[in-house]
Amino acid sequence: MCIGLSNVSKWPAAFRAYLAQVLDEAPFQLVTKMVAEVAPRRQRRPSEIWKNLRRLAQALMATRGGLWA
């Protein structure tokens, strides 16, 4: 599934809140493993995935203690 970051405001509010909570509260090891799994499956560099996660977190106003800044 491909989700456009440019239209985050059009996503259902419950989905945005849930995703922001995951970005803020999921164990960092889980996020790191997810990036490591997704990158080769989507033929992307891990740095690209991190960049997109950061942009998504910023759009959802997730902070995680400054990690996504």
Secondary structure by P-SEA (a helix, b strand, c coil): ccccccccccccaaaaaaaaaaaacccaaaaaaaaaaaaaaacccaaaaaaaaaaaaaaaccccccccc
